[in-house]
Amino acid sequence: GSTNVFARTLGMPNDPVAAVRQLADGIAAGGFEPIGLGKVNGRYFCFHTGVGYDAAVVKEVERRASLKRWLGHPLFIYASLRTWVAGYDRHQPHFSVSSPGAPTIDGFFTVVLNTNPYTYLGNRPLDLSPEATLDRGLVAVTFRTLSVGALLGGLGGALRGGGVKPSDTLDLRTDLSELQLTAIGGGVPYQLDGDYLGETERLSFRHVPEAVKLVRPAAPLP
């Protein structure tokens, strides 16, 4: 990938020497703490799972994996545009989304977050929901249409910070213990933590509290 989203979410620097020093200081300080993880169809994920359009973009990027190291974010932007124009049906919903206590909806594109942000564009985080933290349940952000207005509105909200806002075209569910996505009319693509895993007809998510312990990096010295 073009960045280590989970490490940056924890506050680790890009410089590997500084990152190792931070971890060593965290170990010395006894900074071990349990964190929750997401789990879908038996597989754990650290920061997010993308379903539908998002996963189709990752598939397009992986077709050009040799270029990822050199082009980075421009390749993702190219893949996003190419997929939106010709690589993904933007007219019919691809799956239904259901969770306890909420209505079932149809969607084109869902991101299930265990942490926030979703990713980074350079130094700028794409902030989908500050409710997604390592000590709370999962957050599901679902686009109910792939219109230009809906995508630009969501992207603008993510770039401004504070997270996206629910609307007629965007469904937001927070602090989830479980979630079900069921494909409509065939398999739906999905990716875990940036790795494309193919298509499936059903995705069963659940939040696993205190799944692992990690070393929280020590705050850098001023």
C-alpha positions as CSV (number, residue, x, y, z in Angstrom):
1,G,0.0,0.0,0.0
2,S,0.9,3.7,0.0
3,T,0.8,4.1,3.7
4,N,0.4,2.2,7.0
5,V,-3.1,3.4,8.1
6,F,-3.2,1.5,11.4
7,A,0.3,2.7,12.5
8,R,-0.6,6.3,11.6
9,T,-3.9,6.0,13.5
10,L,-1.9,5.0,16.6
11,G,0.2,8.1,16.2
12,M,3.4,6.5,15.0
13,P,5.8,8.6,12.8
14,N,6.7,7.7,9.3
15,D,10.4,7.6,10.1
16,P,11.1,3.9,11.0
17,V,13.9,4.8,13.5
18,A,11.7,7.2,15.4
19,A,8.8,4.6,15.2
20,V,11.0,1.9,16.8
21,R,12.2,4.3,19.5
22,Q,8.6,5.1,20.3
23,L,7.6,1.4,20.5
24,A,10.7,0.7,22.7
25,D,9.7,3.6,25.0
26,G,6.1,2.2,25.1
27,I,7.3,-1.2,26.1
28,A,9.6,0.2,28.8
29,A,6.6,2.2,30.2
30,G,4.4,-0.9,30.2
31,G,2.1,0.6,27.7
32,F,0.2,-2.6,26.9
33,E,-3.5,-2.3,26.4
34,P,-6.3,-4.5,25.0
35,I,-8.1,-3.3,21.8
36,G,-11.1,-4.4,20.0
37,L,-11.0,-5.8,16.4
38,G,-13.6,-6.3,13.7
39,K,-14.3,-9.8,12.4
40,V,-16.0,-10.7,9.2
41,N,-16.7,-14.2,7.9
42,G,-14.1,-15.6,10.3
43,R,-11.3,-13.1,9.5
44,Y,-10.2,-10.3,11.7
45,F,-9.5,-6.7,10.6
46,C,-7.7,-3.9,12.3
47,F,-9.0,-0.7,10.7
48,H,-11.7,-1.3,8.0
49,T,-13.5,-3.5,5.5
50,G,-14.7,-2.0,2.3
51,V,-17.6,-3.6,0.4
52,G,-18.8,-2.8,-3.2
53,Y,-17.3,0.2,-5.0
54,D,-14.4,0.6,-2.5
55,A,-13.3,-3.0,-3.0
56,A,-13.7,-2.7,-6.8
57,V,-11.2,0.2,-6.7
58,V,-8.8,-1.9,-4.6
59,K,-9.1,-4.7,-7.2
60,E,-8.3,-2.2,-10.0
61,V,-5.2,-1.0,-8.1
62,E,-4.0,-4.5,-7.5
63,R,-4.1,-5.2,-11.2
64,R,-1.3,-2.6,-11.4
65,A,0.5,-3.6,-8.2
66,S,3.9,-3.0,-9.7
67,L,3.1,0.7,-10.0
68,K,1.7,1.2,-6.5
69,R,5.1,1.8,-5.0
70,W,6.0,4.5,-7.5
71,L,2.6,6.2,-8.1
72,G,1.0,5.9,-4.7
73,H,-2.1,8.1,-4.3
74,P,-2.3,9.2,-7.9
75,L,-2.8,5.5,-8.8
76,F,-5.7,5.2,-6.3
77,I,-7.3,8.4,-7.8
78,Y,-7.0,7.0,-11.3
79,A,-8.4,3.6,-10.2
80,S,-11.3,5.3,-8.5
81,L,-12.3,7.3,-11.6
82,R,-11.8,4.3,-13.9
83,T,-14.0,2.1,-11.7
84,W,-16.7,4.8,-11.3
85,V,-16.9,5.3,-15.1
86,A,-16.6,1.7,-16.4
87,G,-15.8,-0.9,-13.7
88,Y,-18.9,-0.9,-11.4
89,D,-22.7,-0.8,-11.9
90,R,-23.8,2.6,-10.6
91,H,-27.5,2.1,-11.4
92,Q,-28.6,-0.9,-9.2
93,P,-27.8,-1.5,-5.6
94,H,-25.4,-4.3,-5.0
95,F,-26.3,-5.5,-1.4
96,S,-28.6,-5.0,1.6
97,V,-27.4,-3.9,5.0
98,S,-29.0,-4.9,8.2
99,S,-28.2,-4.5,11.9
100,P,-30.2,-5.0,15.2
101,G,-32.6,-2.1,15.9
102,A,-32.2,-0.4,12.5
103,P,-34.1,-0.7,9.2
104,T,-32.6,-2.8,6.4
105,I,-31.4,-0.7,3.5
106,D,-29.8,-1.3,0.1
107,G,-26.4,0.0,-0.7
108,F,-23.7,0.5,-3.4
109,F,-20.7,1.1,-1.2
110,T,-20.1,0.4,2.5
111,V,-17.1,0.9,4.7
112,V,-17.2,-0.9,8.1
113,L,-14.7,0.9,10.4
114,N,-12.9,-0.4,13.4
115,T,-10.8,2.8,13.6
116,N,-10.9,6.2,12.1
117,P,-9.7,7.7,9.7
118,Y,-10.5,5.5,6.7
119,T,-7.2,6.3,5.0
120,Y,-4.9,9.2,4.3
121,L,-4.4,11.4,1.2
122,G,-0.8,12.5,1.9
123,N,-0.9,14.1,5.3
124,R,-4.7,14.7,5.2
125,P,-6.9,12.0,6.9
126,L,-10.2,10.9,5.3
127,D,-12.2,11.2,8.4
128,L,-15.4,9.1,8.1
129,S,-16.5,8.9,11.8
130,P,-14.8,9.8,15.0
131,E,-17.1,7.3,16.7
132,A,-14.8,4.5,15.3
133,T,-12.3,3.8,18.1
134,L,-10.4,0.8,19.4
135,D,-12.6,0.6,22.5
136,R,-16.0,0.9,20.9
137,G,-18.2,-1.1,18.5
138,L,-17.9,-1.0,14.7
139,V,-19.1,1.9,12.5
140,A,-20.8,1.3,9.1
141,V,-20.9,4.1,6.5
142,T,-23.1,3.1,3.5
143,F,-23.6,5.1,0.3
144,R,-27.1,4.5,-1.0
145,T,-26.3,5.9,-4.4
146,L,-23.1,6.5,-6.4
147,S,-24.2,9.9,-7.8
148,V,-21.5,12.5,-8.2
149,G,-23.2,14.7,-5.6
150,A,-23.3,11.9,-3.0
151,L,-19.7,10.9,-3.5
152,L,-18.4,14.5,-3.5
153,G,-20.5,15.3,-0.5
154,G,-19.1,12.4,1.4
155,L,-15.5,13.1,0.3
156,G,-15.9,16.8,1.3
157,G,-17.2,15.9,4.7
158,A,-14.4,13.4,5.2
159,L,-11.7,15.9,4.2
160,R,-13.1,18.7,6.4
161,G,-12.8,16.5,9.5
162,G,-15.4,15.6,12.1
163,G,-16.8,12.7,10.0
164,V,-19.5,12.4,7.4
165,K,-23.2,13.2,8.2
166,P,-26.1,10.9,7.6
167,S,-28.5,11.9,4.9
168,D,-31.0,10.5,2.4
169,T,-28.0,9.2,0.4
170,L,-25.7,8.2,3.2
171,D,-26.5,5.8,6.1
172,L,-24.4,6.0,9.3
173,R,-24.5,3.3,12.0
174,T,-22.3,3.5,15.1
175,D,-21.2,1.3,18.0
176,L,-22.3,-1.9,16.3
177,S,-21.8,-5.3,17.8
178,E,-22.9,-7.0,14.6
179,L,-23.9,-6.3,11.0
180,Q,-25.0,-8.3,8.0
181,L,-24.5,-7.5,4.3
182,T,-26.3,-9.7,1.7
183,A,-25.5,-9.5,-2.0
184,I,-28.3,-8.7,-4.5
185,G,-28.2,-10.6,-7.7
186,G,-24.7,-12.2,-7.4
187,G,-21.5,-11.8,-5.5
188,V,-20.2,-8.5,-4.1
189,P,-16.5,-7.5,-3.9
190,Y,-14.9,-6.8,-0.6
191,Q,-11.5,-6.0,0.9
192,L,-10.0,-6.2,4.4
193,D,-7.5,-3.6,5.5
194,G,-6.6,-2.8,1.9
195,D,-6.3,-6.5,0.7
196,Y,-8.8,-7.5,-2.0
197,L,-10.4,-10.8,-1.1
198,G,-12.8,-11.4,-4.1
199,E,-16.5,-11.7,-4.1
200,T,-19.0,-13.2,-1.8
201,E,-22.8,-13.4,-1.3
202,R,-22.9,-12.7,2.4
203,L,-20.8,-10.8,4.9
204,S,-21.4,-11.3,8.7
205,F,-19.6,-8.7,10.8
206,R,-19.1,-8.6,14.6
207,H,-17.1,-6.6,17.0
208,V,-14.7,-8.5,19.2
209,P,-13.8,-6.4,22.3
210,E,-10.3,-6.8,23.8
211,A,-9.3,-9.2,21.0
212,V,-5.6,-8.5,21.3
213,K,-3.1,-6.5,23.3
214,L,-0.8,-4.0,21.7
215,V,1.9,-1.7,22.7
216,R,0.6,1.9,22.6
217,P,3.5,4.0,21.2
218,A,4.8,6.4,23.8
219,A,4.2,10.1,23.1
220,P,7.3,11.6,21.4
221,L,9.4,13.9,23.6
222,P,9.1,17.6,22.8
